[in-house]
């Protein structure tokens, strides 16, 4: 399968991608140990999931060593942008305002977060003029 546009990751796949983004290229055993520290899971489950993710183009597998090394096929920011675009279209009818208001009303934002959002919006507006 082409990695040009890998499919949207499931929640379980996103959990594995998060480990790979934080650790960098690593083995299934390391990914399993990280996830198992948070919740019970079987090594074989993580292994199978990562094999499927490789087939789908979500991760890359280096088979040069005895223990295969996996890494995320796309950077965290690319995947976040893909997920945000998907939820924007599916849940908010394409309205960035509704998405932002939904996010802000789901939990209280700190003054620092609000200031950072204002700065990001100002920067975005400057870039798109």
N, C-alpha and C positions, 0 to 999 in steps of 0.2 A: 504494500500500500504506500502511496506517495505521502511524504511528510510535508508537502506544500501547504495543506490545510488539514492538520490532524483534527479528529472529532473533538467535540467538547468533552472534557474529562468528567467521569462520574465522581461522586463524593469520595469513594474509596481511592480512585486514581489520583484525585487532587491531594489526598493525604500523603500518598507516596511521592507525588511531585514536590510537595512542600518539604519533605525530608531531603529529596535530591537537591532542591534549590538551596537549602541551608547547609548541607554537607558537601555538595559538589559530587563529582563522579564517585560511586561507591558500590559495594556489593549488596546482594539481596540480604545476606546475613546482617549487615549493618542497618539496612532499612528496617528489617524485621525487628531487630533489637530496639530501635528507636520507637517504633509503633507499639511494640509489646510493653514498653515502659509506661505507656499511657492507657492501654487497654489490652485485654487478652486477644491474641491472634496466633494462628499457626504459621510456621515458617513456610510450609507448602502452599498455603493460601496466598501469602505475599509473593512467593516465587511465581505461581501461576498468573497472578494479577500482573506482575511485571513482564512476564512473557507475552501476555495479551497486549499490554501497553506497547511493547516493542513492535508487535504486528500492526497495531493501529497507528504507529508513528508518533506516539506520545513520548517515548523514551528511546534512546539509542543504546545499543548493547555492544560492548567491546569484548570480543571472544578471544583476544590474544593471550590472556592469562588463564590459568586453571579456574580461578574464581572469576566469572564474568563480571565486568564492571558496567554499571548502568549510569546514565545521566539523562537529565531532562532534554528533550529534543528542542524545546523552545524556552526562552527566558521567562521568568515569573511575570514580568510586565506584559509580555505578548499574550500570555494565557489570561491574565487579569483583564486585559483589553477585550479579548475574545468573549470571556464570560460576561463582562459588563455589557457589551453590545448585544449579546444573546438575551440577557435578562431585560435590558432596555426595550428590545423589540417584543419579547414575549409577555412581560408583566406590566410594562408601563407605556405600551402603545407608541413607542418611539419618543416619548417625552422625557428629555433630560431633566427638566424642572421637576416632574413627578418622581423620577428616580432619586434625585437629590433630596427632595422633601421626604420621601419614604425612608431613605437612609438616615436622615437627620431626626426623624420622628421615632425611629426604632430604638434609639438610645440617646442619652444626653451627650452632646459634644462639649468638650472643654473649650475654654476661651482660646487656648493655643490652637486647637484644631480648627476652630472657626476662623481665626486669623490666617492660618495656613490655607484654608479653602478660599478665602477672599483673595489672597495673594496668587493662588493658582488660577482663579478665575480672571484676575486682572492680566496675568501673563498670557493665558489662553486667548483673551480678547485682543491683546496686542499682536499676537502671532497670526490671528485669523482676519485681521483688517485688510 
